[in-house]
Amino acid sequence: MSDLTVGYAAMLEQFHPTEAVELTAYAEQRGFSGCMAADHFQPWVPQQGQSAFVWNVLAAVGERTTGDMGPGVVCPSFRWHPAMVAQAAATLEAMYPGRSWLGVGAGEALNEHVVGGYWPEAGERSRRMFEAVEVINRLFVASLEDKDVKHSGEFFTMETTRLWTMPEQAPPILVATAGPVNAKRTGRFADGIITVGAPLEKVDMLFGKFAEGAREAGKDPDTMPKVLQLHLSWADTDEQALSNALTEWPNGGMKFAKADIRSPHDFAAMAALVREEDFAGRMVVSSDPDEHRASIQRFVDLGFDRIYLHNVGRNQREWIDVFSEQVLPRLVR
């Protein structure tokens, strides 16, 4: 798997932080490389049952593993001022040099509404995200030069300051996006792109827009990280794989935008409408490792160089064992 990293998606929405760290370490022992974990304040549905603080968990992961790791994603806007996200990311990279990356996104009401205030529409959320990326970048650059920096923009103000704890090199900033406009802006203003499993033609379109933006900024898109988080459901039988998907990850079968929904209980009410066919084209649900391998390979062929896998069931160790033996060794870059 030359130039290809297949890592473990540590789902803090589903697993107690201690268990998430143990599973990440076990996955690395079995051949997975790296860890991706999201900054959630709540799980998607109550059944998932957890929502630990991502920065604490990644620090513990850093002590137990040797691969890369990143919060994918953090919203550097509503619950967090971008300066705080910059400080957290710089500290993680200072502790584990060359191993971390910062994934940012525009946010979801499920997590961000808890601090109250107005919840804007998608366009404003995107503008806030890219201004936050600007603030974080400016802090990284100035701090590495032992200089102070300030910011006064449309959404954020930062008085004169710097990050006093910095790694020798700032972590790369990756933006999570699933739309063409943001993909192009990601190529211009970020170091790499993150997206989730989607029809191949849509991902190919996103890569095209990302490349346009990168070239406009004088960057080579072929050298920039392209990260995929891929949800799947594997179990010993197809019936169990489907049961796991419907019970543990029904949000994977919801075909509508989720960013404005505020409560896990509202998600649970809508989850009652999810049926087997709703996962088609969105998430592979199968007991056949080769079916999963073929799905992952298609994304590798499309150009992803980092893929983080999430098996939605509680059968994590069994899944890690099977995939480490029957899937990972057969992926070809």
N, C-alpha and C positions, 0 to 999 in steps of 0.2 A: 504493500500500500504506500508506494513512494509519494511523498508530499500530500498524503491524505491522513487526516486525524479523525478517528471515530471515537467520540467521547460519551460520557454518561450524563444524562440530564437528571440532576438531583431535584426531584419535585417536592419542594418544601410545602406545597399545598397538601400533600398526601402523607408525608412521613415525618415523624418526630425528628428534630435536628440531629440527635445522637444517632438514630438509625440512618438518616440520610448520609451522614459522614461515613458510617461503617459501610454502607452500600457502595458509596463512591470509591472507598479504598479497596473493597472487594472487586469492584469492576476493573480497577486498574491492575490488580493482581492477575485478573483473567484476560487481560489484553486490551481493554478499553484505555483510551488516553485522554485525560482532560475531563473537566466538569463544567457544566452550565447550570446556573440556578437563577430563578427570577425573584425580584423584589415584590413580594405580595404581602398585603396587610390582611387579606382574607382568602380562604379557598374559594374555588369556583362554586362548589356545592357543599353543603354541610357534610355529606358522606366522606369527602376527602379529609376533613377533620383537622388540618394543621395550617400554620402559616408563620413559620419562624423568620427571624431577622437575617436576611441574606448575608450581610457582611460578617456577622459572627460565624455563620456556618462556613463561609469560604475560608476564613482564617483557620478554622479547625481542619478543613479539607487540605489546606496548604501544609499543615503539619503531618498529615497522614499519607500524602501522595507526592508525586514528582511532576505530574503533567500540568498542562495549562488550566486556567480556571477564569471564569468571568461571570459577573452578574448580567444575565441576559434575559430580561432587561430591567433597568432602573428608569423611572420617570424623574428627570432632574428638574422638577417644576413645582408641583402642588404641595406634596408633603415635604419635599426637599428643595432648598435653594441650590442652584448648580454649584456654588462654592463648597457646600457640604459634600456633594457627590464627588467633586474633584478631590477633596481632602481624603475621603474614604478610599477612592481608587488609588491615589498616590501612596497612601499608607500600605495598602495591600501589596502594591508592586514593590515598595521599599522592603517589605518583609520577605517577599518571594520574587526576587528579580528575574525578569524575563519570562514569567509564567502567567501574568494576569492580563486581562483586557477588560475594557469598560463597554458594556452594551447599554444603550439608552433607547427609550421609546417615548411616544407622545402621551402615554398614560391611559388608564381605564378607570371609570367611576367606581368600580368595585373596590379599588384600593385607594384612590385619591380623594374620594368625597368625604372620607372620615374626618378631615380637618375642616369641613364646612366650606362655605363660600360658593361662588358662582362656578358652574361646570360648563365650560365653553364648548362650542361646536368643533368639529374635527379640524377645520382650517386654522383656527386660533391655536388649538393644541399643537399642531405641527409647527407653527411659527414660534411658539414658546420653546418647543424642543430644540429647534435649530439655533435660537438665541442662546439657550442653555449650553449647547455644544460650543458656541463661540466663547462664552464665559469660561468654560472648562479649559478649552484650548489656550486661551490667553493666560489663564492662571498657570497652566503647565509650562508654557514657554517662558513667561516672566520668572517663575520660581526657579527654573533650571538656570537662569541667568543671574540669580540673586537680585532680582529687581521686584519692585512693587507694581501693582496694576490696579486699575479701577474700571468700573463699567456703569454706564447709564444707558439703558435701552428701553424698548417698548414695554417689556414685562419685568425686567430685573434691574436692580441697582446693587452695586457692590462698591463699598468704599475702599480706599487705598489699602492694599494688603498683598500678601503672598502666601504660598504654602511653605511652611518652615520644615516640614518633613517631605523630602522628595527622593524618588529613586534616581539612579544615574540616567535613566531614560524613561520618559513618561509612557504609561500604557496606551496602546492604541484605542481610539474611540470608534466603536461600531454602532451603526444606527439600525434599529429594527423597523422594517417597513414592508408593506404589501401593496403599495400603490405607485403608479408611474411618476407622479410629480415628486413625491418624497424620495423615490429611488434616485432620480436625477440629482436632487439636492444632496442626497447622501454621498454620491460620487464626488460632488464638488467640495463638500465641507467636512466629510468624515474620512476615517482611515479604512473602513470596510463596511459591509452590509450583512445584516441578519434577516432571515425570513423563516417562515414555517412551511411545512409541506403544503403544496398546492399543485394544481394541474401544471404539467411541464411547460405548456405554452405560456402560461402566466409568468412562471419563474423566468423563462427565457426573455420575455418582454421586460421584466424588472432588471435583469442583467444588462439588457441593451440600454435602458435609460440610465442605469448606474454607470455604465461605461461612457456614455455621452457626457455626463456630469464630470466624471473623473478627467476625461481628456480636455474638457473646457478649462479645468483647473491646472492643466499641465501634468497630470498624474497618469501612470500606466495602470489601467484597471486590472490587467492580468496579474499584477503583483500584489493586489489588495485582497485582504481576507474576504471570503464569501462563506458565511456561516448559515447552517440549516439546523433548526430544531425540528425533529421528526417524531411525531406521536404515532404509536402503533399498539396493537393488542395481540400478544402471543400467549398461548396457553397450550396445555397438552391436547385439548380438543377444540374444534371450532366453536362448539357450544359454550365452552368456558371462556374462550377469547371474547365471544360476543357478550356474554354476561358481564365480564370485567369491563368492557367498553361502556355498556349501558349503565352499569352501577357506579363505576369509579370515574369515568371521563365522558359523561353525556355531552358536555360542552363541545367535544370533538365532532359531534354530529349536528350541531346547531348551525344552520346555514345563513344566519343573519349576523349583522354587526353587533358586537357585544360590549362596546366601549362605554355605553351609556347606562348599563344595568348596574344597580348599586348594591344589591344584596345577594348573598349565596342562596337565600331562601327563594328569591325570585327566579334565580337560575334553576333551582330544584323544581319549581312549579313548571317551568318551560321544559325541563328535562323529561318530564312525564310524556311529552309529545314525541320524543326522539324514538325512531324505529331503526331496525337493522339497515335498511336501505339508505338511511341518511348518512352513513359513514362512507358510502361508496364514493370513490374519487377524493376522499378527504383523509382517510386513515385506513391502512391495511389491517383487517381483522381476520386472523388466520392462525392455525396451528402448524402450518407448513413453513419451516425456516427458509426454504428456498424461495417461496413467494415473497417473503420479507426481503431476502437478499436481492432479488430482482428489482424490487421497488427502490431500495437504497442505491443500487448500482445505477439506476436511471438518473438519480440526482447527482451522483458522482460524475457520470458522463456529461451532465449539463454544465459542470464546472465548479461545484462546491468543493472546497478543500478542508472544511471542518464540518462534521456532522455529529450532532449530539442526539442520541436516541433515548426516547422515553417510552417504556412499556407501561401501559396504563394500569395494569393489574397490580395486586399486592405480591405476586409471585416473582419478586425481583431476582433472587439468587438463582432460581431455576432458569429464568430467562437469560440472565447473564451467562450462566454455564453453557446453555444451548447456543447462544449467539457467538460466544467466544470460540466455540469449536466448529460451528457449521456456517456461520455468516461472515464474521470479520475476516478470516483468512482467505475468503474467496472473493473479496471486493478488489477490484483492479482499477488503479488510477490511469 
